[in-house]
Amino acid sequence: MIKKTKNYFVISLAICVTLYLALKPQESLNIEDYSTAGLELNYDMSHDLASLDENNQMQLSNPLQSTHLSFPHIGKSYVGFKEALAFKESRGNYFTVNTLGYLGKYQFGAETLKLIGIYNPNQFLYNPKLQEKAFLANAERNKWILRKDIKRFEGKKIKGVVITESGILAAAHLAGPGSVKKFLRSYGKTNVSDAYGSSVRYYMKKFSGYDTSFIEADKKAKAVM
């Protein structure tokens, strides 16, 4: 009998506690404590599987096979620059080789790789980390070669294109720093194109206005693991 009484007491106590918690007035929330003011919340770009058009805008690659993805807004930063360039070169595929033998995410040629210290193209192709280092090293080397031209021509308009450092570096990635010098110093009269029809002027325009201050001019830049 005593055991049953104890059980009834425990059950009654549990019911009372539950009712108290359920009926207890809720404390008012101070919404200001949860404010997002001042935070850089740029992860709000939602697109279907897409490609970039001539103006670097997202376009649906196949509306019938759309897959909803969320992309961080990397804007005009260095990361935005290299990823936009990679998308144009290879759609961001580290392991692709084009019909002319150019390799990887940023489509490097074997001779350019040698200039930045890479002598094994096959090893390079299957090493994404090395490819990222190669992109930066090549950009640093090109920035050193073109440093005087960047200073001289940045902000000027040539053949309808406002010249920016990022446009110069992108064009150098496409056609080499020598071709960029010829374009700038001829005020657009010499406009080299690659085998697929992309020209120095086109890259100057497409990749203008990115912040490439992260890239340091370095004559001896190498891709070192």
N, C-alpha and C positions, 0 to 999 in steps of 0.2 A: 504493500500500500504506500509506503514511504517512497519507494522507487517511482511509482506512477505519479505521485504528487510532484516529485522533482522534475519529471518529464513534462508535466503540464506547465510548471513554472517556467522552464526553459523555452517552451513553445510560445507561451504568452509573452515572455520578454522579447523574443525574436520578432513577434508580430508588432509589438509596441515600437520597437526600434525602427522597423521597416516603415510603419505609418508615419513616424516622426520625420524620417528622412524624406519621405515622399511629399509630406505636407509642409515641410520647412520652407519659408520664403527664400527664394533665390537671391543671392547678392547681385546687384546690378553690375554689369560689365562696363568698364571704361574703354570705349572703342579706341580712344587715343593711344592706349597702351599697345595696340596692334596696328598702328599706322605704318604704311610702307613708304611714307614720305622720305625722300632722300636716297632710297635704294635704287640701284640700277637694275630694274627688272626688264630685261630685253628679250626674254624667252617667250614671246607671244606671237611668233610668226608661224602660222599653220598653213601648210600648202599640200596639194596633192603631189604625187611623184612628178617632178618637173625638170625642166631644162631652162637655160638662160637664153634670152633673145639678144639682139644686137645692143640693146640698152641695158644689159645686165639685169633684166627683169625676169621673174619666174614665169615660165610658160608650161602648160600641161603637155607632157610628152605623149600621153595616150589617155584621153578622157575616159575611154571605155575600160581601162585597167588601172583606175586611180587607187592609190594606197595612201591613206592619210598619215602624214608624218609631221613631226614638229621640228623646226630648225631654229637653233639659237641665232639671234640677230647679231652677227659679227661685224656688220657694217663696213666702215672704211678703215678698219684697223689693219695691222700687219697680217693677222690671221685671215681677215677678210680678203686681203690682197692675194695671198698665196693660195687660198682655197678657190677663189674666183678664177685665178689663172690655171690652177690644176683642173678645174671643171672644164674650162675651154680646151685644155690640152688633151685630157684623157677621161673626162667625167669623173675624175678623182680615183681612178683605178691604178693602184700600185703595180699590178702585175701584168699590164698590157704592153704589147710591142706593136708599133704601127707598121705599115707596109714598107716604110723606108728604114726600119730598124731602130727607131727612136724608142727609148725605154721608160717605162714606169709612169708614175703619177704626173710628173712634170715633163715627160718626154725628152730625156737627155740623149744626146749623141755620144758615141764612145770617145771621140776626140775632146769634147768639152769635159767629160768625166776625168780624162787624164790631167787636164789643167788644174783640177781641184783634188788630185791625188787618188783617184779611183781607177784601178787598172783591171778589175774583174767585173765586166758588165753583168754576167750571170749572177754573181753574188749580190751585186747592187740591186738587181731586179727583184730579188726575194728578201730584201731587207728594207722595210718601210722606214725604220729609224734612220738608216743611212741615206735614204732618199730625201728625207726632210733636212738632214744636215747638208746634203749636196745642194739643195735649193738655196739655202741660206748662204752657203759658201760662194756659190756662183753669183748670187745677187751682190754679195759684199765685194767680190772681185770686179764685177761690172760697175758697181758704184764708184770704186776707186778709179777705174779707167775713164769713166764719164764724168768725174767730179767737176771738171772745168766747164763742160757742156751743160751740166745741170745748173750750175751757178749762172751761166751766161743766158740760157734760154728759158729757164723756168718762169712761167707766168706770161710768156709771149704766145702769140697765136700764129701757127703755121698751117697753111692749107685748111683753115677753119677749125683747127684743133688747138685748144689751150694746152700748152706744154706743162706737164707736171713731172716731178721726180718718179712717181710710181709708173706713169706712162712710159717714161724713158727706160726704166728698169724692166718693165714687161716687154717692151720692144726689143731690148737687148737679149732677153731670154729667148725670144722668138728667132731673131736674126743675127745676134752677136753685136757687141758694142761698136764694131767698126761700121756696120750698116746704119746704126743709129746716128753715129757722128756724121755720116754722109747725108742722111736725111736732114738733120738739123742745120748743118753748115751750107747745104744747098737750098735751104728754106723750102724743103719738100719736093724739090725737083727729082731727087734720087730717092725712090720709094721702093725698096726691095720687098719682094713677096716670097713666101715659102712655097713648097711644092703643092700645097693645098689651097693656095690663093690668099692666105692671110698676110697682110702687109704691115710694115713698120707703122705707117700712119694709122691703120685700123687698131693695132694694139695700143698705140699712144692714146687714142680716143677711148677705147673700151675700158682701159685700166687706169684712167686718169683719176686724180683726186684722192687716192688712198694714202694713209699715213705710213710711210716707209722709213720714218726716222729711227725705227728699231734696227734697221740694217746699217751696219757700220762699214765705211769704205776701208777695204783691206786688200792691198796688192797681193799678198801671199796667202789669201784665205784658202783653207783646205777642209775637206769633209773628213774629220777625224772621229772615230768611234771611241 
